[in-house]
């Protein structure tokens, strides 16, 4: 499978394309990485260097790819952290061009806006663009629970929602356009304090997987999650299997990072977890 991935990039550490590309390649996929920023490191350090790329520059890179005739071979467009509001237009144009060249291609959007711990950390214009323009064009979105609430206006961040409340928010998100929603970092009412879940919903049903909650904050883990799930789903069409494989791989990546006492993901060292996931967690189908 060939993937066009439009995300941020860092020289030190692993977020955005610097987190997503290698796991996708380890799965055997060809990835054309188009970067929206070129930073020294992720912004969680509080200081970084490097440019946010102009939307016109990002668009030129994609145009150059198109001029090589390569968009017809793209099976999946993946987008993440946008960097600036102008990137939304570039992404939407890229999706349009890819789908015109290959109508079977799909678009997976990781609507990066923030998280429950840090709040919203992107330009104030970006959530509006995501909700009103980008998400409606997506086939799949992969928000965390905070971002799902931000997109839909549901899920009060001051309290834990019920699982039914999360599912209602997912349906509100699906009503915006995407038929498949993966919710990462689900923290619902009644859930054990030492557990964390992911939830996948398609036209065919809803599935949940629960794993132990590891005591670390790992920048880039959401980018890996979005990339793996999107690729598995595009390859197999089986949301439950994609969820099972993704949960297994990401847990082992985080566990290796915790064991190494590393602030940055042990992305390369964990490569066997992407290629041959242990499938150690059960996926539960919700509802009938």
Secondary structure as GFF3:
##gff-version 3
##sequence-region A 1 288
A	DSSP	beta_strand	2	10	.	.	.	ID=ss1
A	DSSP	alpha_helix	17	26	.	.	.	ID=ss2
A	DSSP	beta_strand	30	39	.	.	.	ID=ss3
A	DSSP	three_ten_helix	43	45	.	.	.	ID=ss4
A	DSSP	beta_strand	50	52	.	.	.	ID=ss5
A	DSSP	alpha_helix	55	67	.	.	.	ID=ss6
A	DSSP	three_ten_helix	71	73	.	.	.	ID=ss7
A	DSSP	beta_strand	76	79	.	.	.	ID=ss8
A	DSSP	alpha_helix	86	101	.	.	.	ID=ss9
A	DSSP	beta_strand	106	109	.	.	.	ID=ss10
A	DSSP	beta_strand	114	115	.	.	.	ID=ss11
A	DSSP	beta_strand	119	120	.	.	.	ID=ss12
A	DSSP	alpha_helix	124	129	.	.	.	ID=ss13
A	DSSP	pi_helix	130	134	.	.	.	ID=ss14
A	DSSP	three_ten_helix	135	137	.	.	.	ID=ss15
A	DSSP	beta_strand	140	141	.	.	.	ID=ss16
A	DSSP	alpha_helix	145	152	.	.	.	ID=ss17
A	DSSP	alpha_helix	163	175	.	.	.	ID=ss18
A	DSSP	beta_strand	180	186	.	.	.	ID=ss19
A	DSSP	beta_strand	195	202	.	.	.	ID=ss20
A	DSSP	beta_strand	205	212	.	.	.	ID=ss21
A	DSSP	alpha_helix	221	236	.	.	.	ID=ss22
A	DSSP	alpha_helix	239	259	.	.	.	ID=ss23
A	DSSP	alpha_helix	271	275	.	.	.	ID=ss24
A	DSSP	beta_strand	283	286	.	.	.	ID=ss25
###
